[in-house]
Amino acid sequence: MSSSAPECDYDVVVIGAGLGGLTSAGLLANRGLRVGVFEQAPRIGGCCGSVQSGDYQFDVGATLVLFLGVIERYFTSIERSMSDYIDFLPIDPLLQVVDNEKRRFAVPTSVDETGKVFGEICAASGEGWKRYAEEASSGLLSSMADLFAVPMQNFQDARKIAEDPSSPSGSAPPMLQSFESTLRSFFKHDSILGAFSHSSYSVGLPPALAPGYAAFLNYSEHDGAYYPRGGMKALPEGIARALKEDGGEIHLGARVESVLTQGRKAIGVRLADGREVRARVVIGDINVKALYGEMLPKDRVPLWARLALSSLKLSQSSVMLMLGIEGDEGFDAQNTMFTQGLEPMNRIWFDDYERGCPSQGGYLFASVPSFTDPSLAPPGHHVVHLHTLAPYNLAGGRNWDDIRDEEAERILNFLEADFGLFLRDRIRCMRLSTPVDLERDVGLFRGALYDLESGP
């Protein structure tokens, strides 16, 4: 939104220093524009960041990087080499799976080796993997990656993408089926179904409701899954370093309270401390419901946009139990999926999440990035992140600050009772991140990990 205001502090103001805000600012600064990024938190990166607790460094949200080519393309576009700013370490095996029968198996990066692993578990699933890999590698995933770099400024841009037969929206039947139906068409064994079903929540919905194309996100890891040396914070820090070299400015602890308007144009922002910052263009790297529903005057938002906003649903949130532990018993890879199977992944959504209750079972996704980067913990120790589904608003008038200890106990009890993994005696550091913490500390509106639901 442009303005003809005669005096501007910046050509462009960016609200939010997440990856989207930093890369937008970086592209513009590289083109010679004066850019200011305003971030409410004391650190950059949003949910792609890290925090230090004693001798242990934990990630606050994201725990791995896919589609590395998209990041390489960004650095190329600002006339730089990605390797000069970020060192990415490969993750292999991609996943360790532990089911509630105590069965363990690893999913390697190699497509052929993965087929062998699945075939040993279930012959039908081994054959299903071959068909799954053929469909995923036929162009569906490469077109999904391309979407990250395609301009989508208006309805015409979106329509072109929807009409492009090579785009995910033009792929049938995945776009017409649910995640669960797509997955079941390839795999029969419940432990494999359970292991793969976690990616449905990467688009904010359970397997029964998530769109079918998301079932192929698992395969994207076989093109390479990576972890930034130094923790997830190294990714936004590398992008921010290049931004500052091009003259961009980043303001931390600077919460934007509202967008200033003149007629139908944005002319800057007002900060929580009362300061006003003028700009020719304002970019929002924040939840769309927060931007248009809370930061803009209601009379500046068209009726159709208000109606559209009211129909949008926020994506799910989660809790994450962060542990600094001694030893590595129980973990043989950076990422471990503790699964009870596919159907419990639906049950915890309909029976627990939608009723305002922390999930009772279903799964735990464990990330242990110190397997890939030992510098995150003392020698002989590891950092463990245990993720599971959780609602922002709790039923019965309860609040997350009051049930922190209870929730940590529930997660540890689940690991012990269903998977035989006992960690208590090895814990040297522990902290719990709740949906409220994600909003309060990371800046995620209502703790929504993926902003909005991505339903079919």
N, C-alpha and C positions, 0 to 999 in steps of 0.2 A: 504494500500500500504506500504510494508515494505522496509527498506533500511539497508545496512550494514555499514552505516556511523559510524566511530570509536568513535566519541565523540558526545553525544546527551545531550541536556538540559533536555529532558523528554523522557520517553518511548513512550508516546502518547501525541500529541497536538490535542485539540478539538477546532474547530472554531465555536463559538457561544454558549451562555449560556442559550439557550431555554431549554424546558423540555427534548427534545431529546438529546441535548449535555450534560446536567447535569446528566441524567440517564446513558448515555454511559460512561461518566467519572466516575460516582459512581461505576458502576459495575467493571470497570478496576482497579480503586484505591483499591477497596475491595479485589481484587485478588493480590494486592501487587505491581502493576505497578506505576511508577512515571507519574502522569497525570497533564497537565496544560491546563486550559480552558481560551480561549481568547475571550473576548466579547467587541464589539465596543461601546455599550451603557454604561451609568453610573450605570445601574442596571441589575440584572439577570432576567431571565424569559421570555424575548421576549414579545409576546403578552399576556402572562400569568403573568401580573404584576399589580402594582398599583402606583398611584401618589397622592400626597397630595396637596390640594389647599385650603388654609385657614383651616377651621375646618372640611373640607370634604375630604374623601378619595375615589378616583375614580379608577375603573379598566380601564386598557388601551386597553383591547381586550376581552379575554375570560371572561365569567361571571358566569359559573357554571361548575361542574365536573360530568361526566358520567363514567360508567364502572369502578367504584371504585375498583373492584377486581384486575384490571390491576396494579393499584398503590400499593395495598396490596402485590401483587405478587412481585413487584419490591423490596419493603422493606424486604420481606422475603428472597429474593435472596441475599441481602447484610447483612443478619443475624441481622435484626432489626425489631421492631414493628412499623408499620405506626403510631399508636396512640401516640407514644412517640415524634413524630416529627410534626404531623399535626392533627388538630382537625376539622373534617368535620361535618357541620351542615346540617340536611336534609331539603329539600325544599318541602313544601306542603301547598297549592296546587301547582302543577307544572306550571300552566299557567292560567292567566286570559285572556279571549278573548273579545275584543270590536270591533263590526263591524260598518259599516258606517250608520246603522239604529239605532245606540246607544244601540243595544242589548249587554248584558254582560252575560257571563257564565264562570264558573271556571272548569278547568280540574284537578281533584284530582289525587293523587298518586294511589289510589285503582283502579284496573282494572274494578271491578264490578261497582263501583260508577261512573266511567267515562262512562260506558255503559248506566247507568241510565240517566246521564246528556244528552248524545247524543240522547237517545231515546225520551226524553221530547222535544227536539228541532225538531227532525225528526225521525219518526219510522224506516224508511229505513236505516238511518245512525246509529241508535242504533243496528240494526241487523248486519249492515256492520262492526261495531266495534267488535262484537263477532268473526266474521270471520277473521278480521284483527289481533286481539289478538291471535287467534289460530295459524295463520301462523307465526306471529312474534315470538311466544313462542315455536315454534316447533324445534328450534335449530338454526335458522338463526342468531339471535342476539348474542347468545353465541359464535357461530363460528366467527362472526365479532369481538367480543372482543378478542378471541384467536389470531386473526391476529396480534394484537399489540405486542404479545410476541413470535411470530414465527420468527426465523432467515430467512432473505431474502437477502443473500449475492450475489446471482448470478441468471442466468436465470434458472438453474436447480431447485433452491429453489422455484422460482416463478411458474415454471411449475407444481411442486408437489402440490402447493396450488391450482392452477387452475384445476388440475385433481381430487382433493379431493371432493367427492360429498357432504361432510358436510360443505365445505367452502362456503361463499357467492357467489363465482364465479361459484360454481356448483349448485346454486339454480335457478331454472326456475319456473315460468316466470319472477320473479323480475329482473334477470340479462338481460333479453331480451326485457323488456318493459321500457318505460320512467317513470320517477317519476310521471308525471301527469296521465298517463294511469293506473298505479298501484293504485294511490290514488283514482281515479274515479271509479275503480272497487269495492271499498268498501264504499265510501261515496257519498252522493247526495247533501247535504245542502252546499251552497256556503260559509257560514261563517265557517263551519268545514273544508272545503277544503282550505279556505284561511288561517286558523289558522295553519294547518299542512304543508302548502306549503312552509313556511319559511325554513324548514330544507333542502329543495333542495339547498338553497344557502350555506348550511354548507359544501357542496361538490363543491361549486363554480359555479353553473349553475342554470338557471331558471327551473321551473317544466317541461316545454316542452322538455328540453334537458338533465336534470340530470338522472342518472341511477335509475332504479326502486328500487333497494335494499335500497336506501337512504330514501325512503318513510317510512321505518320501524324504522328509527332513533328516531322518536317521541316516539315509544313504549319503547325504551331503558330507557327513563326517568322513566317509571313505575317500573323499577328494582331499581330505586333510583337516584335522582338528588341531588347534594350536593354543599355546598358553604364552603370554608375554613374560619374558624374563623380568623379574622384579615385581610380579603381581599384576592383576588386571589394571591397576592404576597406571601402569606403564603405557598403555594404549592411549588414553586421553592426554597423558603428559607429553607423549611424543607429538601428538597432533597440536597441542597447545604451544610447544616449543617452536614449531614451524610458523604458527600463527603470529607469535610475538616477534619472530625474526622479520616478518612482513609488516610489522607496525601495528598489529592488532592488540587491543587491550582487554584484559579480563579482570572483572571486579568481583571479588568473593564477599560473602556475607551481605550482599546487596539485593534484597528481595524486592521484586517489582510488585507494586500494589495494584496498579492500573495502567492501562494504555491511554495516552492522551490522544484526543481526536479533534479534528477540525472539519466540520461537515461530515463527509463520509470517508475521510482520510485519517490515517494514523500519523501523528506528528512527533511521537516520542513516548516516554514512559514516566510514571511517577513512582519513586521508590518509597519503601515503608518509612524511611526517615524524613520524608517530605520533599526531598530533592526532586527536581524535574530535569530530565535529560531529553534534549530535542534531537530528532533525526529525520532524514528524508524517508527512510524505510524502517519498519519494525518487523522483525522475524521472531516467531514464537517457537521455541523448542521445548514446549511443555504440553501437558495433556489438553486436548482440544476443548474438553468440557470446562477446564479451569480457565483457559484463555478467553473463550467466547461467552462462557457462562458467568464468570466472576470478575474478569479484568476489563472487559469492555462495557460501556454503558448500555443498558438494555435497549435504549432507543437507537443505538448505532448498529444493532444486530438485526438484519431483516427477519421478517416473520418466518419465511421458509427455513432460514438457518436455525431459528429458535425451535421450530418443530422438529427439524432434523436432529438437533442436539438432544431433545427430550427422548428421542427414540434410540439413542446410542447407549450401550451398556459398557461399563468399565470391565476390563479384564480382571481375572482373579488375582488374589494376592497370596502370600505364603509366609510361613515362619521359617527361620533358619537358625538352627542351633550350631554355634561355632565352638569347636573344641580344640584345645592344644593338648595333644596326648603324647605319652612316651611309648615308643615302639610302633611297629606297623602291623601287628597281628590283626587279621580280619580284613585288611585292605591290600590288594595286589595290583592296583591300578589307580590312576588319578580319579577316575569316575566309576562309581559302583551304584547299581540299581538294585535296591532291596524291594522285591515285588511279591505280591500275593496273587498276581494274575491280572488279566484285563478287566474282568467284571468289577472287582473292588475299586478300580480306578473310576468307574462310573458311579458306584455306590457312594463313595466319599463326597462326590459332587452333589448328588440328589438328596442323600440322607443326612449329610453333615454340613457341607459348605452352604447350601441354599437355606438351611435352617439356622445359620449363624453359629455353628459349632466347629471347633477345631476337628480336623479329620481324625477318625478313629480307625487307624490301620491304613490299608490300601498299599502304600508305598513309602519309601524314603529314598531320595536321591542324594548320594554322598559324593562330594567333591573333595579330593585330597591333593591339591595342587603342589604340595611339597614333594610328591613323588616325581614331578617333572622339574620343579625348581626348589632344590633343598634349602636355598637361602631364606625361605619363608619361616623356617623353624630352627631351633637349636639342633645340633647333631644328634641323631638317634630319635628325634621327635618329629611329629607331623601336625599340620593344621587340617582339621576336618570340618566340612560344612555339611550339615544334614538339612535338606530342604523337604518340606511337605506343604500341602494345600492348607490355607487358612483364610477365613473371612475377615474383612476389615471391621465390620460391626458384629459384635457378639450378642447372642440371644440372652434374654433374662436380665438385661441391664448390666451385665458384667463388662469389665474393661481389661485390656491386655496387660496393663501395668500391674493389675492385681493378681493375675494368674501366670506370671512368668515362671515361677518355680514349678508350678503344677504342670505347665506345658513342657518344660525341660524334662521333668520326670516321666511324663507320658511318652516322649520320644525315646528316651533311654530304655524304658520298660518294653516298648514295642520291639526295639532291636534285640533285647534279651529274650523275650518270650517267643517271638516268631522266627528269629534268625540265629539265635544262639550266640550273639556277639555281646560280650560283656566289656564295657569300656570304663566303668566308674573308677576302678582302682588306678587307671592310667591317666586320668584327666588331671592336667596341671593348670589349665585355663579354660573358662567357660563363659560364654555370653549368648544371649538369645536376642535375635532380631525379629520383631513382630511387624504386622502390617502397619501399625501406628508408627513404629520406628522408621519404616520405609518412607512414610510421608514426612515425618518430623525431621529425620536426619539426612535422608537422601533426596527428598523433594518429590517423591512419586505421589501424585494426587490420589488420595484415598488408598494408598498402598498398591495401586494397580500396576503390576509388573510390566504388562505389555500395552498399557494405555487403554485400548478398547478391545472388546471381544472381536474375534475374526471369524464369525460364523459364516456358513454358506449362504 
